[in-house]
Amino acid sequence: MPKARRFSVSVLKRKHFSGHMNYYRLRRFCRFLGADLFGVADVSDIKDEFEIAEEVKKGLNRAVCLGAGLSGSILSEITGKPTKLYFHHYRTANMFLDQMAFRVSRWLEARGAAALPIPASQILDWQKQTAHISHKKMGRLAGLGWLGRNNLLVSKKFGAQFRMATILTDYKLKTDRPLKEDCGLCRACLKSCPAGAIKETRERFGHLECFEKLKSFQQQNIVGQYVCGICVKVCGGDHAKKTISPYGLVKNQQGHHV
């Protein structure tokens, strides 16, 4: 093999190796901070979708996605409408993720990388349901889960019972792949949705119906912002506590057969 060729192969191997090592070191740090879910997405081809200044997002080709599970006990109290406890828990989870994303950004910057933490919950246009980026899309690309019938990111471990934050970076990291899974035969969210917004397929999800119901909850002074949680309650993953019903069927903590 020519000398130049040997050199180029060696450089490629080192780059590949460093990307893997960086990934596992960062994952370990995020686990230490309390992240329940971790993944990295290649976003180099979709940055045009980001509502971020061009000069800022240039070069930020990786999205570090973090997830934090929600409390099953708090979700179990939801019956037909969100609760004050859930609203507080929702905000606390978002704040926890924002703090985590802040610390991860500092970790990345300390290693010479650029890092841009995206808030866990900051909507730019509620009517159009737009934000700086779509955490759901980032999470799907990072292999955290799939987009369910409820139009939420659904993970095998947590179902839809988790919140997310994302950090965009130029740090050299290996990337994860989207999962090849879906909701299968589960339709618990269809039956639970008080707005009738959830349909047989995600593509038919009724964004306007969902938004109008969120507005009604806020106008009734049930919660202080557009929050529901009803379909989240019935979408539990492997972490959901299971019990045996009197009929021998396995139920999760929300009482749905699994």
N, C-alpha and C positions, 0 to 999 in steps of 0.2 A: 504494500500500500504506500503511495507517495506520502512524503512527510506532511505536506499541507493537508492531505486528506485525513491522516491520522490525527492531526491537530484539531480539525473541525469536528470529528467524531468525538474526541475527548471533551471538547467544549460543550457539545450537545449533551453528553452524558452528565457532565457536572451541572448543567442547567436543569436537567430532568431530576437529578438527585436533590438539588437544592430546593426545587419546587415542592417535592414530596416532604423533605425534612421541615421546611417552613410550615407546611400544612399541618403536620402532626404536632409541631411545637405550638402553633397558634390554637389548634383544637384543644390541646391540653390546658392552655391558659384560659380559654373560654369555659371549659368544664370547671376549672377552679373558680371562676367568677360566678358559676351557677347556671350556665347555659344547658338546657335539656336537649336542645337540637342544634346541630352545627353542620354547615355545608358551604361549599364555595362554588359559585357559578361563573362561567365565562360570559361576560356581557359585552364583549367587543363589537358584536354585530347589532346590538339593540339600543345603543346609547342615544340614538335619535329620539327615542321615546321618553327620555328623561327630561323632566322640567327643571333642568339645571343649566347654568351658564356654560356655553361651549368651551371657554378657556379653562373652566374648572373641571369639567368631566373628561376633557381630553387626556388620554393615557390611563384613565381609571377603568381597566378592563376586567377587574375581578370584583365580585360582590360576595362579601362574607355575610352569611345569613345565620342569625341566631334566633332560637325559639325558647320560650319559657312556658311551661305547662300551667294551666289554671286549676283552681281548687274545685274538685268534684263536689265537696260539701256545700260550697257557696252556690255552685250551679244547680244543685239539687233543689234549692229553695225556689227557683224560678218556676212559676206556674201561670202561663198565659201572658205574663208581662215581666219586664226586668225588675230587679229589686235594688234598693239602696245599697245593700251589701255588695251585689254584683257590680254596680256602677263604681263603687270605691275600689273593689278588687281589680276591675278593668283598668282604672287609672293607675293603680299601684303597680300592676304588671307592666304597663307601658313605661312608667317612670323607672322601674327596675331595669328594663331593657335599654332605655336611653342611657342610664348610668353605665351599664355594661358596654354599650357601643362606644361611649366616651372613653372608657378605660382601654378598650381594644384599639381604638384610634391612637391613643397615646403609645400603646405597645408597638404599633406599626410605625408610627413616626419616629420612635426611639431607634428604629432599625433603618432609618433613612427613607422610608416609604411615604407616599402621600396617602391620606386617609380622609374620607368624607362620611361621617356618621349621618344616617337618615333617620329622622324621628320615627318612633314606633307608631305614632298616630297623629298625623298632621295632614289634614285634607285641604287641598287648594280650592276645589270646587265640589261641594256636596251634591249639587244637582247632576253634574257629569261624573261624579265619583272619581276624581283625579287627584293625584298626589305627586310629589317629586319623582317617585318611582313606584312601581307596584311591588309591594313586599310579597304578594302571592306569586307573582310571576318569577321573582328572584328565587323564592323558596322552591318553586317547582323545578326551575333550572338547576338548583343546587341539590336536588334529590331529597328534599325534606318531606315531600308529599305530592299529592295530585290535586287538581281542582275538582271539587265535588259538586254534586247537584245543588248544594246550598251556596254555590259561588264562593266558597271559602277554600283555603288550602287545608287539605285533610292529610294527616300523617298516620302511619300504621300504629305508632305508639300512642298518640294523643287524640286521634280523630281531629276534630276542629277545635279542641279545647286547649289552645295555646295562642300566644301572641308572638309577634316577630319584630325584629329590628334588622337593619342592613347597614353594612359599612362598605362603601366603594373604595377601592385601593388599586395601586399599581404594583403592590408587593408580589414577588414571584411565588405563586401558589399553584399547586395542582388543582384541578377542578373535578367536581362530582358530576354525575349524569342524572337526568330526569328518570323518575321511576316509571315502570310500565304497569302501573296498577290503577284501579279506579274503585268506585264505590260498590261495584258488583250488584248484588240483589238488595242491598240495604236502601230503604226508602223512608227511614224514620223521620227525616227532616221534612219530607213532603207533607206528612200528616200533621206535623207540629206547627208549621208556619201559619201564624194568624192572618197574614196578608195574602196567603195563597200565591206568594211570589215564586216559590220553588216548584219547578216543573220536572218532567221526566228526564230532560237533558239540561245540562248547564247552559247551553246556548240559548235556551228559552227562558232563562231566569228573568223575572220581572223586576228590573232595577227600580222603576218608578213606584210599583206597588210596595216594595220594601222600603223605599225612602219615605213614602207617605205614612207608613206605619211607624217608622222611627220618629218622624215629626210629631205624630199624635202622642207617642209616649213622652216626648219632651214637653209638649204643650199641656199635658196632664200633670206636669211637674213630678213625674215618676223618676226621671233621671235628668241630669243637667246638660246632656248632649245627646247626639244621635247614637244610642246604644240599645241593643235588644237582648241577645243572648239565648233566645228560645231555641233556635236551631243548633246553637253551640252545645246546649245542654244535652240534646239527644244524640249528639255525634261524638261518642267516646271511643277511644282506641284501646290498645292492649293494656294501658295503665289503669283502665276503669276496673274498680273492684268487682269481682264476680261472685255471685251467690247462686245456690241451687233453689229453684222455686219448688213449691209443694208438688208440682206436676213433673218434676225431674228435668225441666228445661233450664239451661244456663242463662242467667240474666246479668246484664251489667249494672253499674250503680244507678243508672237512671231507670232501670226496670224493663229495658228492651231486650228481647231474646237475641242471643248472638250465637 
